[in-house]
Amino acid sequence: MIYLNSEDIVLFSGDSITDGNRGRKMDCNHIMGHGYQFIVSAKLAYDNSERRPKFVNKGYSGATMGKLLETWQEDVIANRPTVLSILAGTNDGLFGFQNGLTVSEVEERYENDLTKAVRQTREALPDTKIIICEPFYFPLSKEDLSYRFTPHIECEAEFERPDTNETTEQMKYKSEAISLTRRAAKRVAEGEAAVFVPLYKKLAEKISASKTEYYMWDGTHPSIAGHMLIAEEWLKAVEKEI
């Protein structure tokens, strides 16, 4: 069990995987979004309900690590988290492809931005426990763009899978770039943070025994099974180190 007290504030920062269509108002049904961060927060809140810690979601759909850094002061430092979780790096690969960067440049930019975010937090909030999660990407074949391998029965409303128009070139580039952001995230975590949460290998193992879409419904975003895996790995890593 992870022990939190009444002064603790757990803040999740990241891209759309963390955003999870979170609410931007005090509607407590949706304020934490829908995904691993909701599962983790629910578990921690339940286990520590006598002491009533707080939970904040500051994920932004489409954000690179650099974009998160632009509002780090107001989104993260001003909320004074005692536990900060960061999951970003997938959009850095897409940004690099769209802006003509080499994959090595993507790695360098991501590592520099992540390091800046951690150091800014350390300077303002020296006692904050910082958790860095490993980014991931599992490109999918375009031969079958249905949802039949996801955990859901297809409903009547049409919704084009977000990766529908990804080209082979784009998928290859993103795979290479995100493998480097994964490596950079681990380096920063080991040098600057309290905890590293490895995710790629565990996702790959589960996918090999199932289907990619059952865990990663469009190659980038986790399904309900994928979010549960992230939550379990997060709790396991944090409980071990904190």
C-alpha positions in Angstrom: 0.0 0.0 0.0 1.2 3.5 -0.8 0.7 5.7 2.2 -0.5 9.3 1.6 -1.4 11.9 4.2 -3.7 14.9 4.3 -1.0 17.2 2.9 -0.3 15.1 -0.2 -1.3 16.2 -3.7 -0.7 13.8 -6.5 -0.5 15.4 -9.9 -0.5 13.7 -13.3 1.1 15.5 -16.3 1.2 14.3 -19.8 -0.5 14.1 -23.2 -3.8 12.7 -24.4 -3.1 9.4 -22.6 -3.2 11.3 -19.3 -5.8 13.9 -20.4 -8.3 11.1 -20.9 -11.0 13.6 -21.9 -10.8 15.1 -18.4 -13.2 17.8 -17.3 -12.2 21.4 -17.0 -14.6 22.2 -14.2 -15.6 20.8 -10.8 -17.6 17.9 -12.2 -16.2 15.1 -10.1 -17.5 12.5 -12.4 -15.0 13.5 -15.0 -12.4 15.8 -13.5 -9.6 13.1 -13.5 -10.3 11.9 -17.0 -10.7 8.3 -18.0 -7.6 6.1 -17.9 -4.7 5.0 -15.8 -4.6 8.2 -13.9 -8.2 7.7 -12.8 -7.5 4.1 -11.8 -4.4 5.1 -9.8 -6.2 8.0 -8.1 -9.2 5.9 -7.2 -6.9 3.3 -5.6 -4.9 5.8 -3.7 -7.9 7.8 -2.6 -9.7 4.7 -1.4 -6.7 3.4 0.5 -6.0 6.7 2.2 -9.5 8.1 2.6 -9.1 8.7 6.3 -6.4 11.2 5.5 -8.0 12.7 2.4 -5.1 13.4 -0.1 -5.9 15.4 -3.3 -5.5 14.5 -7.0 -5.0 16.7 -10.0 -4.9 15.9 -13.8 -3.0 18.3 -16.0 -2.8 16.2 -19.1 -3.2 17.9 -22.5 -4.2 16.1 -25.7 -1.6 16.5 -28.4 1.1 17.9 -26.0 4.8 17.3 -26.5 7.1 17.5 -23.5 8.1 21.0 -24.7 4.5 22.1 -24.8 3.9 20.9 -21.3 6.9 22.9 -20.2 5.4 26.1 -21.5 2.8 26.1 -18.7 4.7 24.1 -16.1 4.6 27.0 -13.6 0.8 27.3 -13.5 -0.1 23.7 -14.2 2.4 21.9 -11.9 4.4 24.1 -9.6 1.5 26.4 -8.6 -0.5 23.3 -7.6 2.4 22.3 -5.3 2.2 18.5 -5.8 4.0 16.3 -3.3 3.9 13.5 -5.9 4.3 14.3 -9.6 3.8 11.7 -12.4 4.9 12.5 -16.0 4.0 10.4 -19.0 4.9 12.1 -22.3 7.0 11.5 -25.3 4.7 10.0 -27.9 3.8 13.3 -29.5 7.4 14.3 -29.6 7.8 11.6 -32.3 4.9 13.0 -34.3 6.2 16.6 -33.9 9.6 15.5 -35.2 8.1 13.9 -38.2 6.0 16.9 -39.0 8.8 19.4 -38.6 11.6 17.5 -40.4 13.7 16.6 -37.4 16.0 13.7 -37.3 15.1 11.0 -34.7 18.2 11.9 -32.7 17.0 15.5 -32.6 13.7 14.3 -31.2 15.5 12.4 -28.5 17.7 15.4 -27.6 14.7 17.9 -27.5 12.6 15.5 -25.4 15.4 14.8 -23.0 16.3 18.4 -22.5 12.6 19.4 -22.0 12.0 16.6 -19.5 15.1 17.4 -17.6 14.1 21.1 -17.5 10.7 20.2 -16.1 12.2 18.0 -13.4 14.8 20.5 -12.4 12.2 23.4 -12.3 10.1 21.2 -10.0 13.0 20.3 -7.8 14.1 24.0 -7.5 10.6 25.1 -6.5 9.4 22.0 -4.6 12.5 20.1 -3.4 10.6 17.5 -1.5 8.3 16.5 -4.4 8.6 12.8 -5.4 8.9 12.7 -9.2 7.8 9.7 -11.2 8.6 9.3 -14.9 6.7 6.8 -17.0 8.1 5.2 -20.1 6.4 6.4 -23.4 5.3 3.8 -26.0 4.0 3.3 -29.5 2.7 0.1 -31.2 2.0 0.8 -34.9 -1.0 -1.1 -36.4 -1.6 -2.5 -39.8 -3.9 -0.5 -42.1 -5.3 -3.7 -43.6 -8.1 -3.8 -41.0 -9.2 -0.5 -39.6 -12.2 -1.9 -37.7 -12.5 -2.1 -34.0 -13.2 -5.8 -33.8 -10.0 -6.6 -31.8 -10.6 -3.9 -29.2 -12.4 -4.8 -25.9 -15.7 -3.4 -27.2 -18.6 -4.3 -29.5 -18.7 -1.8 -32.3 -21.6 0.7 -31.9 -23.6 2.5 -34.5 -21.9 5.9 -34.4 -19.1 6.3 -36.9 -15.6 7.2 -35.5 -12.6 7.0 -37.7 -9.6 5.4 -36.0 -7.1 8.2 -35.4 -4.2 6.3 -37.0 -6.2 5.7 -40.3 -4.1 8.1 -42.4 -0.6 7.3 -40.9 1.7 6.4 -43.7 4.3 3.6 -43.6 7.0 6.3 -43.5 5.4 8.1 -40.6 4.9 4.9 -38.6 8.6 3.9 -39.2 9.8 7.3 -38.1 7.6 7.4 -35.0 8.7 3.9 -34.0 12.3 4.9 -34.2 11.8 8.3 -32.5 9.7 6.9 -29.7 12.2 4.1 -29.0 14.7 6.9 -28.3 12.3 8.9 -26.1 11.8 5.8 -24.1 15.5 5.5 -23.6 15.8 9.2 -22.7 12.9 8.9 -20.2 14.8 6.2 -18.4 18.0 8.2 -18.3 16.3 11.3 -16.9 14.4 9.2 -14.3 17.6 7.4 -13.1 19.5 10.7 -12.9 16.9 13.2 -11.8 13.7 11.5 -10.5 12.5 9.2 -7.7 10.9 6.5 -9.8 10.9 5.2 -13.4 7.8 3.2 -14.5 8.7 0.8 -17.3 5.8 0.1 -19.6 6.9 -0.9 -23.1 8.1 -4.4 -22.3 5.1 -5.3 -20.3 2.7 -4.0 -23.0 4.6 -6.0 -25.6 4.4 -9.2 -23.6 0.6 -8.8 -23.1 0.1 -7.8 -26.7 2.0 -10.9 -27.9 -0.5 -13.1 -26.1 -3.5 -11.2 -27.3 -3.9 -8.6 -30.1 -2.3 -5.1 -30.3 -5.8 -3.4 -30.5 -6.9 -5.1 -27.3 -4.3 -3.1 -25.4 -3.6 -0.2 -27.8 -6.7 0.5 -29.8 -5.0 2.8 -32.3 -1.3 2.2 -31.7 -0.9 5.3 -29.6 -3.7 5.3 -27.1 -4.3 2.5 -24.6 -7.6 0.6 -24.4 -9.2 -0.1 -21.0 -6.9 -3.1 -20.7 -3.9 -0.9 -21.6 -4.8 1.7 -19.0 -5.2 -1.0 -16.4 -1.8 -2.3 -17.2 -0.3 1.2 -16.8 -2.0 1.7 -13.5 -0.8 -1.6 -12.2 2.8 -1.0 -13.3 2.6 2.6 -11.8 1.4 1.3 -8.5 4.0 -1.5 -8.4 6.9 0.8 -9.2 5.9 3.6 -6.8 5.1 1.3 -3.9 8.5 -0.3 -4.3 10.4 3.0 -4.3 8.4 5.4 -2.2 
